[in-house]
Amino acid sequence: MRRAVTATRILLGALLTTLREIFDEAAYSRFLSRTQMRSSPAAYAAFRHEFEEAKARRPKCC
Amino acid sequence: MLDGIGTEHEEQGMKNTLSTLVWLGLAILGAAAVGVVAVHRGEPINALWLVVAATCCYAFGYRFYSKFIAAKILALDALRATPAERLENGRDFLVTNKWVVFGHHFAAIAGPGPLVGPVLAAQFGYLPGTLWVLAGAVFAGCVQDFVILLFSVRRDGKSLTEMAKEEIGPVGGFVAYVAVIAILVILLGVAALIVVNALKDSPWGTFTIAMTIPIALLMGLYLRRIRPGKVLEVSVIGFILVLLAIWGGKWASLNPDVAHIFSLSGPTLAILIIVYGFAASALPVWLLLAPRDYLSTFVKLGTIALLGIGIVALHPTLHMPALTRFVDGTGPVFAGKIFPFAFITIACGAISGFHSLISSGTTPKLIARETETRIVGYGAMMAESAVAVMAIIAACVLQPGIYFAINSPAGVVGSTATAATATISGWGFPVTAADMQALAHAVGEQTLFNRTGGAPAFAVGMARIFSQSLGGETVMALWYHFAVMFEALFILTILDAGTRVARFMIQDALSHIYKPLGRTSWYPSILATSALVVAAWGYFLWQGVKDPLGGINSLWPLFGIANQLLATVALCVATTIIIKMHRAKYAAVTLLPLLWLVAVTFTASWHKVFDPSPRIGFLAQAHALAAGPATAATARLIFNNRLDAAVTAILVVMVALVLIESARQWIGVLTGGEEVRVKETPFVMTRLAEERG
């Protein structure tokens, strides 16, 4: 039982981590820690500004 | 001591025996399932046979074939530092968990292609598409994605264009660049046409999709001003608002005044989408593109998972026969025989050249260890192939008469319900006007006749599967419009992002002529290049909307040819590198898929340009139009057909040049006449192994 709970917790943790990466939340966290900024509209604007060049150039398949 | 070693040996022996038995069992099960799918005729079969056949093929492909490639050809080295480690900058280059990279990669490669292509190819029956999706993915598509990803990882994450230039020569680089632009433009035109065909005269669908624009703007403002960076949170809010918009669509369709506003013709929708594409390309990313991208990804991942569960739980019966009479090339959805047309119609679920751009784009910069390229490159493509199998099932659960009534253009079956049902019933697929009216009523549409493009048929199939699992017939209309919204949202995201990517590529190229044109923040350049890209795909869209045969008949094969020609370039690059790595005896792993694609694409191109049937050959259609009675549109239709023929011919000639250049390299290396220089980054020992202890 305990093993099943641990496995479920690991699975959900991995899923959440993956979703946070796909949806760029983790990238924003890394940006905040790298620039020593607190989350704010200005910080998010700076993040998007830096991120846009790379993100907007990513191709997406058909 | 000796006893301990003996026990260990026994345990290992037991494990090996058990493993052999499991794989033997899977082999028997897989062979039985593929056998049933391939040889069963007459009675309908259960969709679970396709699911079991696919699962076993993927399991064997991954366990044995990809392992063989990894060990014998690529020699994956877990101790070699990847660019994500050596060049880590916290932005593009970043050491990332392999499952996270898998998610990223899958989200980028899985577009509407694996949903639409298999639905269109279902006109041949379920068998050709299923066999091509399974064999194509295991032996070609997964291999291409895997080897290109690894070769890019070993070259600091270089793009396919750069690798083609370095390994084959300047011709390779130039052709890859032109092929990418051509594919983007044709893809965007076809994708927009699919949306137009799904939404024309559909107030419910149009209202729902129109509402996603203010929802995306609201999400953008929320992310920027209210809760910066909380993307998952705002995506959930956006998803709930979209569900409300679907529900609101019913109200819109029942209210005559509102329904009138949202009942739009094909040309009107085409103009609106062209204007939207230009605005999305020129507006700041954070306002519309990024939030829509997040919303689309959220809906996409959820819906694919839900569809998979629905198919397994409900295991519906496939009503489409294994093979239809249209294997002779007279199909109403698109003209042409199984070979070569089934193999260019289904690209993304089997092999897609576009994937090589992603395998040599963002993904190689995130890989932590070389050994992870196997699960990400080969594994993610298998998942995409599984999506294509789901699309085949969704199309084939429909009664064939209904499938053909939805997917056939008025130019082939007639423009009235009576004429269409008589034509289709005459083919041996009985359907009545009353059946179609009842189905249209059940899904909340005025009519389902002549809804070409694949998306409406997929939506009806998906709604049928969902409604039988959850909610019954009473909620079928909601599921149908959920499916239409899902596909249209998906496609509009590709339009947004694709227009912008093509704009950047053109700006990069123009910067060599005049520097400021390359600046992505200089508005004159942004507006000019956006207009250029939108005009290019808008032209193909307009051509498709005005085409009496529905547009898909000529544009989807053109897109398929362009996409598979890019795969040909990618496989040329891969084969060249394998030969240069002194693994020539294994070169067949990429050479055989390459030869197959050359046979498919060159034959398809020949037919599309020179076939004497006006339904297949562009020039024959132009000739037939010229010989027929002249109307106001005749001159333009003739020009369109000649242009399509010219585009096809130019692409084929360019890829032939890459093939010749590659073959020259291979012969040079194998005969010792050419100096062998593989342009890999020198080996650097990873530090990650030490950190992990």
Interface residues (C-beta under 8 A of the other chain):
Chain A: A14 T17 T18 L19 R20 E21 I22 F23 D24 E25 A27 Y28 S29 R30 F31 R34 S39 S40 P41 A43 Y44 A45 F47 R48 E50 F51 E52 E53 A54 K55 A56 R57 R58 P59 K60 C61 C62
Chain B: G90 R91 D92 L94 T96 N97 W99 V100 F102 G103 H104 A107 A108 I109 A110 G111 P112 G113 L187 A191 L223 R224 R225 P228 G229 K230 V231 L232 S235 V285 W286 L289 A290 Y294 T297 F298 A347 C348 S352 F354 H355 L357 I358 G361 T362 T493 I494 A497 G498 R500 V501 F504 T520 F559 N563
